[in-house]
Amino acid sequence: MIRVLVELIRQHIRQSDLIVRFGGEEFLLLLPNTGLAGAAHVAETIRHEVATNRAADPVQFTLSIGITIVSRQDLDIEETIARADGALYQAKREGKDRVCSATVPDPLGSRGRLPPDRGEDGRWESNS
């Protein structure tokens, strides 16, 4: 089941993006040069694909996703992960099978950048 999930995720991220298993049933996606709106779009696309993927596995499952972006105020990556984890638990409290984003004070690198868009191959690319 996890292999099916990973393959579905890989179909919707760029080569430069990174997927990491983070605990038993949790994953981190690192999407460089992607703003909060772009990350939310990727997350919602993946959530929808998993929810509607009937052929891949007889066991159906849903995704609760918490997203955030790096802040200038983050002292280390643990702060960013903790913010995403808080958004994940918010998604679970709100009924699961949803995407929730964390409020980000002073986002790093967000000034003057356009949100990412799909490239010709259907994967995300940065417009910066």
Disulfide bonds with the S-S distance in Angstrom:
none
